[in-house]
Amino acid sequence: MKRVALALLVLVTAFAFGITASNSFAQEKPAKKIEKFGEDQRAKEWKGKRWTTSDKKFTWRASDPWGGLIFHDFLIHFADSVRAASGGRLDIKVFQTGAIVPAMETFDAVSKGTLDMGHAWPGYWKGKNEAFVAFASVPFGLDVEGYNIWYYERGGAKMLNDLYAPFNMVGFFCGNSGQELGIHSNKKATKMEDFKGMKVRTVGWYQDILNLLGANVTPLPGPEIYLALERGVIDGCEFSSPAINLPQGYHEITKFVIEPGVHQPSCQTDIFINKKKWDELPDDLKAIVEICAKETQLWSTAWIENLNIGAIEQMGKKVEYVQMDDATIIEFARVSKKYLDDLGAKSPDVKKVLDSQEQFKKDFAPWRKMRGGIAPWPHEQLIKGQLYQ
């Protein structure tokens, strides 16, 4: 009887607790609904899309202005990716610089259909529209992370195609080599007064900015730089990232490298495709081209930055790396801003693109500042107090 009574007590207690717990839970508020934050625009556009393939094959001819520079590898990598992803249905044949048209005529050749596509630094086409430079390198402008966010998520891709459209082309970002090295120089210029009268080779917007700061700039083409340095025609030059500068040998005939490369926080390249050839492609091949351009964008930065490790080590055996002081960098920034504002006042396209990039920088600034204390320095340097990028 005792066992039966104990069992009944347990059942009654459990039943009573169940009622109490049920009433308690019933009185609680329902869990907060978590709203989805953000949307993948491509997923929205492709939702329900039916992908089909055909046996039809396409062959494109492509070229670039790079000659022996490793920027040419960006185009090779992209063409290989497209060939693999399409199973050979789109075969992009890459021709050496000058084999079909001279280096700086690739833009017109693609526009007219002599070439099907090209690869270059968009700043080369400033004579077509000054705004192309904003998609290449802007003094104190976007770094590679900034370019990627702005281009893929903030409307940059549409703005680039708006520039290419009048010339019968479409374009895609396709390779970024990161921040460029500063100025190879035989003059140790770290203060603003050091740049006055200095004879420097550079091109693009930085050419005008240095002239405004009192330098004497000569926009020599790449093949002429080494000889000009060797003969003292120029005191210094800027060209590209460490891995690209190393084979040029500038470190062999200069004493210093003046850092940082404020003129090009990153060096962005792109592909540009004849519109008629683009329109002929089925949707799946268009998607493959776009995806492979993005894959090349990712790979190129990793590849170049890894090469830069060895490049600065080798160059450092011959040159001294020196830093401009803060006051000089700030003055460079002040003059650069005025110059860019003046350009925008003359060109609505320049203003539109630069305003968009500057707005992104402002919007991104709070998060950039918050995360700035955890730069990935080696542990030994962190422990000694080196915290910030």
VMD Tcl script that draws the C-alpha trace (Angstrom):
set ca {
  {0.00 0.00 0.00}
  {2.84 2.34 0.81}
  {4.29 1.82 -2.65}
  {0.93 2.50 -4.31}
  {0.46 5.63 -2.22}
  {3.94 6.87 -3.11}
  {3.29 6.28 -6.81}
  {0.00 8.19 -6.62}
  {1.76 11.07 -4.85}
  {4.39 11.26 -7.58}
  {1.74 11.28 -10.31}
  {-0.31 13.97 -8.57}
  {2.78 16.11 -7.99}
  {3.92 15.73 -11.60}
  {0.44 16.57 -12.87}
  {0.22 19.63 -10.64}
  {3.70 20.82 -11.71}
  {2.76 20.32 -15.35}
  {-0.31 22.52 -14.95}
  {1.71 25.19 -13.11}
  {4.55 25.13 -15.66}
  {2.08 25.18 -18.53}
  {0.33 28.20 -17.07}
  {3.69 29.88 -16.46}
  {4.91 29.29 -20.02}
  {1.58 30.42 -21.40}
  {1.99 33.72 -19.63}
  {5.46 34.36 -21.18}
  {5.74 36.59 -24.27}
  {6.35 34.84 -27.57}
  {9.97 34.81 -28.76}
  {11.05 37.93 -30.67}
  {10.94 37.43 -34.40}
  {14.38 37.97 -35.91}
  {14.11 40.00 -39.09}
  {16.60 39.18 -41.85}
  {19.23 41.92 -42.15}
  {20.54 42.45 -45.67}
  {19.75 40.88 -49.00}
  {21.84 39.27 -51.71}
  {20.64 41.14 -54.76}
  {21.85 38.44 -57.12}
  {19.88 35.76 -55.25}
  {16.79 37.91 -55.70}
  {17.45 38.33 -59.43}
  {18.26 34.66 -60.01}
  {15.46 33.19 -57.89}
  {13.55 30.69 -59.99}
  {15.78 31.29 -63.01}
  {16.14 28.23 -65.26}
  {19.68 27.76 -66.52}
  {20.21 26.02 -69.84}
  {23.32 25.20 -71.85}
  {23.96 24.48 -75.50}
  {26.74 23.00 -77.60}
  {27.36 26.32 -79.33}
  {30.93 27.53 -78.90}
  {32.29 31.08 -78.92}
  {35.86 32.24 -79.51}
  {37.04 35.70 -78.47}
  {40.27 37.52 -79.19}
  {41.73 39.54 -76.33}
  {44.78 41.69 -75.68}
  {46.17 44.25 -73.23}
  {48.79 47.02 -72.92}
  {51.00 45.16 -70.44}
  {53.86 43.77 -72.49}
  {56.00 41.74 -70.09}
  {54.39 43.04 -66.87}
  {52.69 40.49 -64.65}
  {49.41 42.35 -65.01}
  {49.23 40.23 -68.17}
  {48.81 37.22 -65.87}
  {45.51 38.68 -64.68}
  {44.11 38.33 -68.19}
  {45.58 34.84 -68.64}
  {44.08 33.74 -65.32}
  {40.66 35.13 -66.24}
  {40.67 33.45 -69.68}
  {41.70 30.12 -68.14}
  {38.91 30.36 -65.55}
  {36.29 31.09 -68.21}
  {37.50 28.20 -70.36}
  {37.36 25.79 -67.42}
  {33.99 26.94 -66.06}
  {32.36 26.90 -69.48}
  {33.80 23.52 -70.45}
  {35.47 25.21 -73.40}
  {32.27 26.72 -74.78}
  {33.81 30.20 -74.43}
  {37.45 30.17 -75.49}
  {39.21 33.51 -74.94}
  {42.45 33.56 -76.95}
  {44.91 36.01 -75.39}
  {47.29 37.77 -77.80}
  {50.53 39.43 -76.74}
  {50.66 43.21 -76.57}
  {51.00 44.67 -80.05}
  {50.27 41.44 -81.92}
  {46.95 42.81 -83.22}
  {46.96 46.51 -82.24}
  {49.45 48.75 -80.36}
  {49.23 48.74 -76.57}
  {47.26 51.93 -76.10}
  {44.82 51.22 -78.93}
  {43.07 48.31 -77.22}
  {40.16 50.50 -76.10}
  {39.32 51.60 -79.66}
  {39.98 48.11 -81.02}
  {37.42 46.54 -78.68}
  {34.95 49.37 -79.27}
  {35.13 48.81 -83.03}
  {35.20 45.01 -82.84}
  {38.78 44.49 -84.02}
  {39.28 42.80 -80.64}
  {36.46 41.14 -78.74}
  {37.74 42.17 -75.33}
  {40.63 43.85 -73.58}
  {42.20 44.15 -70.15}
  {43.79 47.34 -68.79}
  {44.02 49.97 -66.07}
  {40.93 52.16 -66.66}
  {42.91 55.33 -65.98}
  {44.54 54.94 -69.38}
  {41.24 56.03 -70.92}
  {41.04 59.46 -69.23}
  {41.11 61.00 -72.69}
  {37.80 59.26 -73.43}
  {36.25 60.30 -70.12}
  {38.14 61.69 -67.13}
  {35.97 59.61 -64.80}
  {37.66 56.37 -65.91}
  {40.57 57.31 -63.61}
  {38.30 57.03 -60.58}
  {37.90 53.32 -61.36}
  {41.67 52.82 -61.49}
  {43.48 54.67 -58.69}
  {42.61 57.84 -56.79}
  {45.15 59.66 -54.57}
  {44.02 59.02 -50.98}
  {41.12 57.06 -52.47}
  {39.86 53.52 -52.03}
  {42.07 50.62 -51.03}
  {41.36 47.15 -52.44}
  {38.77 46.38 -49.73}
  {37.07 49.71 -50.37}
  {37.01 49.22 -54.13}
  {35.44 45.78 -53.71}
  {32.71 46.97 -51.35}
  {31.95 50.09 -53.36}
  {32.00 48.34 -56.76}
  {30.02 45.22 -55.85}
  {27.64 46.64 -53.24}
  {27.41 50.44 -53.64}
  {26.63 50.94 -57.31}
  {30.16 51.12 -58.71}
  {29.54 48.34 -61.24}
  {26.66 50.22 -62.85}
  {28.68 53.46 -62.95}
  {31.53 51.69 -64.75}
  {29.17 50.29 -67.36}
  {27.56 53.70 -67.77}
  {30.99 54.99 -68.81}
  {31.62 52.14 -71.25}
  {28.13 52.15 -72.81}
  {28.69 55.12 -75.20}
  {31.71 53.27 -76.58}
  {29.80 50.06 -77.36}
  {31.33 48.08 -74.48}
  {30.59 46.51 -71.10}
  {33.16 46.26 -68.33}
  {33.95 44.33 -65.14}
  {36.57 44.73 -62.42}
  {39.15 42.02 -63.00}
  {42.28 42.26 -60.86}
  {43.61 44.55 -58.14}
  {47.31 44.64 -57.23}
  {46.88 46.48 -53.93}
  {48.67 49.61 -52.74}
  {51.49 50.79 -54.96}
  {55.01 51.39 -53.78}
  {55.97 55.01 -53.20}
  {58.63 56.91 -55.14}
  {61.97 55.34 -56.07}
  {64.32 58.27 -55.60}
  {67.91 59.42 -55.39}
  {66.69 62.25 -53.17}
  {65.59 61.58 -49.60}
  {62.32 63.46 -49.64}
  {60.32 63.16 -46.41}
  {59.15 66.76 -45.94}
  {57.04 68.87 -48.26}
  {59.91 71.26 -49.10}
  {61.97 68.28 -50.29}
  {59.59 67.75 -53.21}
  {59.92 71.27 -54.61}
  {61.83 71.14 -57.86}
  {62.17 67.37 -57.67}
  {62.04 65.72 -61.10}
  {59.60 62.82 -60.90}
  {58.07 60.37 -63.33}
  {54.39 59.67 -62.77}
  {51.11 59.82 -64.71}
  {47.42 60.52 -64.22}
  {46.01 62.73 -61.49}
  {49.12 62.34 -59.32}
  {51.11 64.09 -62.04}
  {49.02 67.24 -61.70}
  {49.02 67.05 -57.89}
  {52.82 66.81 -57.66}
  {53.16 69.74 -60.03}
  {50.84 71.77 -57.78}
  {53.14 70.92 -54.87}
  {56.17 72.28 -56.70}
  {57.65 69.15 -58.25}
  {58.61 68.89 -61.90}
  {56.78 65.89 -63.35}
  {57.52 64.04 -66.58}
  {54.96 61.39 -67.66}
  {57.45 58.98 -69.25}
  {56.20 55.64 -70.61}
  {57.33 52.57 -68.68}
  {60.15 51.40 -70.98}
  {61.89 54.81 -70.72}
  {61.94 55.11 -66.92}
  {65.08 53.10 -66.10}
  {67.28 54.95 -68.59}
  {65.96 58.34 -67.42}
  {66.80 57.45 -63.81}
  {70.22 56.12 -64.76}
  {71.11 59.29 -66.70}
  {69.73 61.66 -64.08}
  {67.01 63.03 -66.33}
  {64.63 62.37 -63.42}
  {65.31 62.18 -59.67}
  {62.67 59.60 -58.98}
  {59.73 57.62 -60.29}
  {56.63 55.76 -59.21}
  {55.39 52.84 -61.22}
  {53.53 50.01 -59.47}
  {53.52 47.51 -56.60}
  {56.78 46.01 -55.27}
  {56.40 42.74 -57.19}
  {55.92 44.64 -60.45}
  {58.66 47.21 -59.79}
  {61.30 44.64 -58.84}
  {61.92 43.29 -62.37}
  {62.16 46.88 -63.66}
  {65.35 47.31 -61.61}
  {64.69 50.83 -60.28}
  {66.12 49.80 -56.90}
  {69.47 49.13 -58.56}
  {69.99 52.77 -59.52}
  {68.20 54.67 -56.73}
  {68.99 55.09 -53.03}
  {65.58 55.47 -51.43}
  {61.94 54.47 -51.67}
  {59.67 57.20 -50.28}
  {56.62 55.76 -48.56}
  {53.67 55.52 -48.38}
  {52.19 55.26 -51.88}
  {49.51 57.89 -51.24}
  {48.96 58.30 -54.97}
  {47.50 54.80 -55.38}
  {46.05 53.14 -52.28}
  {45.21 50.36 -54.71}
  {45.65 49.69 -58.41}
  {42.45 48.44 -60.04}
  {42.24 46.81 -63.48}
  {39.27 45.70 -65.54}
  {38.11 43.86 -68.62}
  {36.08 45.59 -71.33}
  {34.02 43.61 -73.84}
  {32.54 44.54 -77.19}
  {28.80 44.96 -76.62}
  {27.77 42.97 -79.70}
  {29.92 40.04 -78.63}
  {28.52 40.27 -75.10}
  {24.91 40.28 -76.33}
  {25.57 37.13 -78.38}
  {26.35 35.08 -75.27}
  {23.62 32.98 -73.61}
  {22.82 33.86 -70.00}
  {24.87 31.03 -68.49}
  {28.06 32.16 -70.27}
  {27.43 35.77 -69.23}
  {27.18 34.56 -65.65}
  {30.42 32.61 -66.04}
  {32.25 35.69 -67.36}
  {31.04 37.79 -64.45}
  {31.87 35.13 -61.84}
  {35.33 34.49 -63.31}
  {36.09 38.23 -63.35}
  {35.23 38.31 -59.63}
  {37.35 35.21 -58.99}
  {40.28 36.89 -60.74}
  {39.72 39.97 -58.58}
  {40.10 37.83 -55.45}
  {43.05 35.77 -56.69}
  {45.06 38.70 -58.06}
  {45.29 40.53 -54.75}
  {46.32 37.41 -52.84}
  {48.90 36.54 -55.50}
  {50.47 39.99 -55.76}
  {50.53 40.69 -52.02}
  {52.26 37.38 -51.40}
  {54.86 38.22 -54.07}
  {55.36 41.65 -52.47}
  {56.81 39.98 -49.38}
  {59.84 38.77 -51.30}
  {60.01 41.86 -53.50}
  {60.47 44.37 -50.67}
  {63.03 42.09 -49.06}
  {65.11 41.97 -52.24}
  {64.82 45.70 -52.92}
  {65.63 46.45 -49.29}
  {69.14 45.11 -49.83}
  {69.81 48.00 -52.20}
  {67.59 50.89 -51.05}
  {66.50 52.55 -47.82}
  {62.75 52.77 -47.18}
  {61.86 56.18 -45.77}
  {58.53 57.62 -44.58}
  {57.06 61.02 -45.36}
  {56.26 62.82 -42.10}
  {52.64 63.29 -41.05}
  {52.55 67.00 -41.93}
  {53.66 66.20 -45.49}
  {51.05 63.48 -45.92}
  {48.36 65.85 -44.66}
  {49.47 68.54 -47.12}
  {49.40 65.98 -49.94}
  {45.84 65.12 -48.88}
  {44.77 68.77 -48.73}
  {46.10 69.57 -52.20}
  {44.68 66.31 -53.58}
  {41.20 67.11 -52.28}
  {41.20 70.57 -53.85}
  {42.42 69.12 -57.14}
  {39.73 66.41 -57.15}
  {37.03 68.94 -56.20}
  {38.10 71.12 -59.14}
  {37.93 68.11 -61.47}
  {34.43 67.34 -60.25}
  {33.35 70.90 -60.89}
  {34.40 70.50 -64.53}
  {33.10 66.96 -65.11}
  {29.69 65.72 -63.88}
  {30.83 62.11 -64.39}
  {33.92 62.61 -62.22}
  {31.82 64.31 -59.55}
  {29.23 61.53 -59.55}
  {31.79 58.75 -59.11}
  {34.03 60.55 -56.59}
  {31.03 61.70 -54.53}
  {29.80 58.11 -54.39}
  {33.22 56.83 -53.30}
  {33.58 59.58 -50.69}
  {30.13 58.84 -49.29}
  {31.09 55.19 -48.95}
  {34.27 56.20 -47.08}
  {32.21 58.33 -44.69}
  {29.66 55.56 -44.11}
  {32.39 52.98 -43.55}
  {34.54 55.19 -41.31}
  {32.88 54.34 -37.94}
  {33.34 50.61 -38.46}
  {36.88 51.12 -39.81}
  {37.74 53.02 -36.63}
  {36.11 50.49 -34.30}
  {37.98 47.55 -35.77}
  {41.27 49.42 -36.15}
  {42.84 48.17 -32.91}
  {43.20 44.58 -34.05}
  {45.52 44.79 -37.04}
  {47.04 41.30 -37.54}
  {50.64 42.08 -36.57}
  {52.83 39.17 -35.39}
  {52.29 38.45 -31.67}
  {55.79 39.66 -30.76}
  {55.02 43.11 -32.23}
  {51.57 43.26 -30.63}
  {53.00 42.51 -27.20}
  {55.50 45.34 -27.68}
  {52.62 47.74 -28.33}
  {52.26 47.84 -32.12}
  {48.46 47.78 -32.42}
  {47.22 49.88 -35.31}
  {47.36 49.60 -39.06}
}
mol new
graphics top color blue
foreach p $ca { graphics top sphere $p radius 0.5 }
foreach p [lrange $ca 0 end-1] q [lrange $ca 1 end] { graphics top cylinder $p $q radius 0.2 }
display resetview
